[in-house]
Amino acid sequence: MILIALHETVLAQIDNPTPEAPPNSDKILQMVRYLTWMVLLSGVCGVTYAGGRFAWEKWSGGTLESPKMLAGAMVGGVIATSAGTIMNSIVS
């Protein structure tokens, strides 16, 4: 009984810590934002290039290899845009 009361008294003294950003974290967050924009821009460029190549292959009658490129760019874009959501669900 005394141990339980002592345990509760000690736990009542411990404050709930609040999260604090590490030093220079604003620079790291800015770098992450830039990398996010570069990944999204490269995905848009990849989809545009693959679509143009697909149209050229279709028009010239060559072998169709670009649908794989287009599918890869689309899958990569989905993974890149959902990476933040996936990480938030894992961390939380």
C-alpha positions in Angstrom: 0.0 0.0 0.0 2.8 2.4 0.9 4.7 1.4 -2.2 1.7 2.3 -4.4 1.3 5.6 -2.7 5.0 6.3 -3.1 4.8 5.3 -6.7 1.9 7.6 -7.5 3.6 10.5 -5.6 6.8 10.1 -7.6 4.9 9.9 -10.9 2.9 13.0 -10.0 6.2 14.9 -9.8 7.4 14.0 -13.3 6.2 16.4 -15.9 4.9 15.4 -19.3 7.8 16.4 -21.6 6.8 18.5 -24.7 8.6 18.0 -28.0 11.2 20.5 -28.9 12.8 20.9 -32.3 16.5 20.2 -32.5 19.0 23.0 -33.3 19.1 24.0 -37.0 16.1 21.9 -37.8 14.7 24.7 -40.0 17.5 24.2 -42.5 16.9 20.5 -42.6 13.1 21.0 -43.1 13.8 23.4 -45.9 16.1 20.9 -47.6 13.4 18.2 -47.3 10.8 20.6 -48.9 13.2 21.3 -51.8 13.8 17.6 -52.2 10.0 17.0 -52.2 9.5 19.5 -55.0 12.4 18.0 -57.0 10.9 14.5 -56.7 7.4 15.7 -57.8 8.9 17.7 -60.6 10.9 14.8 -61.9 7.8 12.6 -61.7 5.8 15.1 -63.8 8.7 15.3 -66.3 8.9 11.5 -66.4 5.2 11.1 -67.1 5.3 13.8 -69.8 8.4 12.3 -71.4 6.9 8.8 -71.4 3.6 10.1 -72.8 5.4 11.9 -75.6 7.5 8.9 -76.4 4.4 6.7 -76.4 2.8 9.0 -78.9 5.9 9.0 -81.1 6.2 5.2 -81.0 2.5 4.9 -81.8 2.7 7.4 -84.7 5.9 5.9 -86.2 4.8 2.3 -85.8 7.8 1.2 -83.7 7.7 -1.2 -80.9 5.8 0.0 -77.8 8.3 0.2 -75.0 7.1 3.4 -73.4 4.0 2.0 -71.6 6.4 0.4 -69.1 8.1 3.8 -68.6 4.7 5.5 -68.1 3.6 2.9 -65.6 6.9 3.1 -63.8 6.6 6.9 -63.6 3.1 6.7 -62.3 3.9 4.1 -59.7 6.9 6.2 -58.6 4.8 9.3 -58.3 2.2 7.5 -56.2 5.0 6.2 -53.9 6.7 9.6 -53.7 3.5 11.5 -52.9 2.3 9.0 -50.3 5.7 8.7 -48.6 4.8 11.4 -46.0 1.5 9.8 -45.2 3.2 6.3 -44.8 5.9 7.7 -42.5 3.3 9.5 -40.4 1.3 6.4 -40.0 4.4 4.4 -39.0 5.7 6.9 -36.5 2.3 7.6 -34.9 
